[in-house]
Amino acid sequence: MERFTTEGCGIAYEMTGPGPRTVALLNGIAMSVSHWKPITGRLAAAGFRVLAHDMRGQLLSDKPGDYSLEGHARDLAALMDRLGIPRLHVLGTSYGAEVGLAFARDFPDRVESLVLVDGVSETDALLSAAVESWSRAARTDPGLFYRTILPWNYSAGYIAANREALDRREAVIRSLPPEYFEAFAGLCEAFLRIDLTKDLGRIRSPALVIVAEKDILKHRGFAEILVRGIPGARLTEIPGAGHAVAVENPDAVADAALGFWGA
């Protein structure tokens, strides 16, 4: 794992694969670089160079507070500058898809294409209430936090099939330092300020919108807003998976992205 500093914040990142084409993987709000490993392996095997990083506020990077989608987009641009990458493909899931939208809007000349997995350009009362509950739970108790986010992120089938592993994961979450949970709450607050629907028409890069069939958090209705707003965007659905489809079915996400890129 490498680190660099931008705007006074240390960012952890890693690069995998030979290139010459580069894909940036953008984390969901509770993800870290390691969650991408199955997808990273597939993309690298297909000949891509894969850039993954923990955004400011996430597990392996600094947690200075005052988070925003636009700030994360600037951090990605700074990381590209450091690595000498002029343009890349963006594959983001959930919070990372929303950062990808902000990046494509603010840095259009640096984006080859967008793959947006279970992302949104706006929120509604139910989604806002869910994210607000995550923020409050993060500031209250690590175990409660974990159990609060669990049913929103995974399908019933995945939870039933992986109950013991998910139970073990709670101990890992409980071991994280208090600053992780405070930063997570700050990232939730950044998401709740989302207001990107009005800007979708400004996105010039080819875009694939992926939605998981069983996603109850950021459902197909949000995906259809993206497809209507982004010129030429395409929509595909991954059957059977919940919101954390990049974890539940990484091969399906990799297949969809590689097919979109013609790889």
Secondary structure, 3 states (H helix, E strand, C coil): CEEEEECCEEEEEEEECCCCCEEEEECCCCCCHHHHHHHHHHHHHCCCEEEEECCCCCCCCCCCCCCCHHHHHHHHHHHHHHHCCCCEEEEEECHHHHHHHHHHHHCHHHEEEEEEECCCCCCCHHHHHHHHHHHHHHCCCHHHHHHHHHHHHCCHHHHHHCHHHHHHHHHHHHCCCHHHHHHHHHHHHHHHCCCCHHHHHHCCCCEEEEEECCCCCCCHHHHHHHHHHCCCCEEEEECCCCCCHHHHCHHHHHHHHHHHHCC
